Amino acid sequence: MSTIFSKIINREIPAKIVYEDELCLAFHDVNPQAPTHVLLIPKKEIPRLVDAQPEDAALLGHLMLTANNIARQLGVGDAFRLAVNNGADAGQSVFHLHLHILAGRAFKWPPG
């Protein structure tokens, strides 16, 4: 499967990358929904969160801890929201698992 995120990982298309390690990559969203809006993606292609397998547990944990580090690096401290859309009906438009790191404005609940 090749998605726009795979092409970013492979440097086939440009992105404003803010973080990278051997397991994941983070970059600014091209259509930001908050003053800070970064997407964090695993380099392993997992289409949706429900497609993750038990052997992906360490990777999923790594993504969560890396999101904390990225928020700190971006200067938003502990005032940020993480969002994962799972499937088209939940708003997922790119079928490569990704975490949205959103900050810089007040958020309401439910997110709707």
Phi, psi and omega per residue, in radians:
M1 nan 2.341 3.102
S2 -2.143 2.107 3.108
T3 -2.064 3.030 3.068
I4 -1.033 -0.572 3.125
F5 -1.205 -0.672 3.062
S6 -1.064 -0.680 3.128
K7 -1.192 -0.573 3.052
I8 -1.191 -0.797 3.102
I9 -0.979 -0.751 -3.097
N10 -1.462 0.052 3.124
R11 1.086 0.508 3.077
E12 -1.435 -0.440 3.021
I13 -2.323 2.612 -3.067
P14 -1.369 2.722 3.037
A15 -2.682 2.694 3.084
K16 -1.526 1.541 -3.033
I17 -1.353 2.338 3.113
V18 -1.950 -0.276 -3.109
Y19 -2.813 2.535 3.016
E20 -2.714 2.444 2.947
D21 -2.450 -2.945 -3.064
E22 -1.208 -0.323 -3.065
L23 -1.870 -0.417 -3.007
C24 -2.653 2.970 -3.099
L25 -2.515 2.468 3.100
A26 -2.255 2.465 -3.105
F27 -2.652 2.759 3.126
H28 -1.193 2.395 3.090
D29 -1.205 2.397 3.140
V30 -1.333 -0.241 3.097
N31 -2.242 1.220 -2.994
P32 -1.127 2.455 3.113
Q33 -1.835 0.085 3.108
A34 -2.752 2.840 3.115
P35 -0.941 -0.644 2.976
T36 -1.981 2.121 3.118
H37 -2.555 1.797 -3.111
V38 -2.057 2.475 3.052
L39 -1.802 2.306 3.101
L40 -1.993 2.120 -3.062
I41 -2.192 2.510 2.995
P42 -1.328 2.590 3.050
K43 -1.258 -0.462 3.035
K44 -1.272 2.313 -3.134
E45 -1.387 1.883 3.026
I46 -2.121 1.982 -3.024
P47 -1.050 -0.844 -3.103
R48 -2.417 2.821 3.112
L49 -1.000 -0.672 -3.132
V50 -1.176 -0.217 3.096
D51 -1.545 -0.140 3.101
A52 -1.137 2.567 -3.111
Q53 -1.949 2.872 3.113
P54 -0.909 -0.616 3.137
E55 -1.223 -0.146 3.095
D56 -1.595 0.029 -3.055
A57 -1.000 -0.787 -3.129
A58 -1.129 -0.685 3.107
L59 -1.106 -0.765 3.135
L60 -1.105 -0.718 3.070
G61 -1.114 -0.702 3.100
H62 -1.051 -0.720 3.119
L63 -1.067 -0.756 -3.137
M64 -1.106 -0.817 -3.141
L65 -1.180 -0.626 3.101
T66 -1.167 -0.633 3.078
A67 -1.021 -0.737 3.081
N68 -1.009 -0.830 -3.114
N69 -1.117 -0.692 3.130
I70 -1.147 -0.748 3.111
A71 -1.032 -0.763 3.111
R72 -1.099 -0.790 3.140
Q73 -1.051 -0.641 -3.116
L74 -1.439 -0.066 3.075
G75 1.422 0.328 3.134
V76 -1.673 -0.031 3.070
G77 1.036 -2.239 -3.101
D78 -1.856 0.287 -3.135
A79 -1.872 1.351 3.130
F80 -2.584 2.836 3.084
R81 -2.063 2.419 2.975
L82 -1.853 2.359 3.108
A83 -2.354 2.427 3.030
V84 -2.244 2.060 3.059
N85 -1.634 2.235 -3.099
N86 -2.020 1.781 3.115
G87 1.635 2.772 -3.078
A88 -1.030 -0.717 -3.119
D89 -1.171 -0.307 3.096
A90 -1.694 0.051 3.092
G91 1.740 0.103 3.119
Q92 -1.302 2.175 -3.131
S93 -1.952 -0.385 3.056
V94 -2.013 2.119 -3.043
F95 -1.592 1.140 2.977
H96 -2.517 2.007 -3.067
L97 -0.756 2.341 3.083
H98 -2.668 2.576 3.067
L99 -1.828 2.317 3.011
H100 -1.589 2.203 3.016
I101 -1.850 1.937 -3.050
L102 -2.067 2.397 3.133
A103 -2.816 2.987 3.045
G104 1.695 0.072 3.053
R105 -2.690 2.869 3.088
A106 -1.303 2.470 3.103
F107 -1.983 2.573 3.134
K108 -1.807 2.862 3.061
W109 -2.340 2.341 0.017
P110 -1.289 2.740 -3.030
P111 -1.258 -0.313 2.985
G112 0.843 nan nan
